[in-house]
């Protein structure tokens, strides 16, 4: 019997235990290396279908004179991009006017959408009766769609029939303010409505960050005699730095992509003063049937936002260092 086992082992019919263990470890290693990619696969598929492919399609469209109603869509190279920077092109003035309007709205709204929610979050982070109720009240406007917000405030801010001017007249203030038809009132209306509508979201983000700051830091600061402002400056703000970076970046991108407010509330008035970039791109691509030029505008605008976002990250990284 012993002779049979020795012969079988010599022929390789039953591999040694060490060899079997090595093969099992090798198979397990290959499976372990594939595991992360299996978890990433759903995201990679969604990103490819809804992210990478649309970007590539947009670049392809921007290189053509793409009219949906015509069978021929000739290749024009970089002509669509050149028109955006050529002062003698038909689209130059309207394009940069929309960029200017978007920049004005972003510069006016972002500081308020960063500071006001932070103040609300600090107040709502304290313990007082009805805290949960007030948190829900401040967040409630954010659940409404832009169409509801736009139509609601369009009627409230109407110069002739709006409730806002009526209330101002009751308290002795001018009751004929052109909130949606003249500047600077149109900008005040757009920024004010946006701050009222979206502050609750940023406040919730700040609240989550505030609750991650150890209370021991505040207690130590109190023992050292720090005032409320000093505790806010030296404890709260440093603890919220990553949250501030997230809030500021997302707020800049959201404000720069404004469309519904100006489309529904001011309707671009006066003239095209409050017409945003996104609105102009939609008009160019869908109303004027020039998808190639609209795609070029979208890509240029995306590059602008990328530069601003990188500058924002650079600024926060510099302060952290």
Secondary structure, 3 states (H helix, E strand, C coil): CHHHHHHHHHHCCCCCHHHHHHHHHHHHHHHHHHHHHHHHHHHHHHHHHHHHHHHHHHHHHHCECCCCCCCCCCECCCHHHHHHHCCCCCCHHHHHHHHHHHHHHHHHHHHHHHHHHHHHHHHHCCCCCCHHHHHHHHHHHHHCCHHHHHHHHHHHCCCCCCHHHHHHHHCCCCCCCCCCCCCCHHHHHHHHHHHHHHHHHHHHHHHHHHCCCCHHHHHHHHHCCCCHHHHHHHHHHHHCHHHHHHHHHHHHHHHHCCCHHHHHHHCCCCCCCCCCHHHHHHHHHHHCCCHHHHHHHHHHHHHHHHHHHHHHHHHHHHHHC
